Amino acid sequence: MTGECSIVDVGFHELQLAISLHRQWLEDSMSLNSSQTSVELAGKNILSRYLRGMRHLRDSISSQLITYDIHAMIVSTLILWIVSSYMLNFLSLEPVKDCTSHFMSLFIL
């Protein structure tokens, strides 16, 4: 272990800390001896922690989607390219004489 935390670990830790502080803030805000400004400042601090944790988790999910969905994007791009080439041939009203060779020529670069 190198001691480095992943984005998910940082985001999860930040959210857990925000939840803990939020619980404490709710208990403190119910007491009569806490001032209004200290309650507001603590609330802003908790909100920023929630937002920071959510931002870390959002970035982690985005990077995972980009990493793992690249294969699906490549396949869908190829399918769209094939369909669009057939649609262009259909719209130009030029009949394709040999469908098999035309289809195979799409895959040969």
C-alpha positions, 0 to 999 in steps of 0.5 A: 500500500502506497498510502495514497487514497483514490478519489472514491475514498476521498469522496466517501470519507468527505461525505462520512465526515459531513454526515457526522458534522451534520448530526452534531450541528443538528444537536448543537442547533437545538441547544439554546446556548449556541449563537446564531452566527456560529450555527450558520458558519457551521452549516456553511462548512457542512454544506461545503463538505457535502459538495466537496464529497459529491464532487469527488464521487462525481469525478470518480464515476465520470472517469470510470464511465469513460474508461469502461464505456469506451468499447461500447462507444467504439461499437456504437460508432461503427454501427452508426457509420454502417447505418449512415452509409447504407442510408446515404446509398439508399437516398442517392438511389444508387442500388448496391449490386453486391451487398456482401462485398459492399458490407465487407468493404466497410470493415476494410480500412 
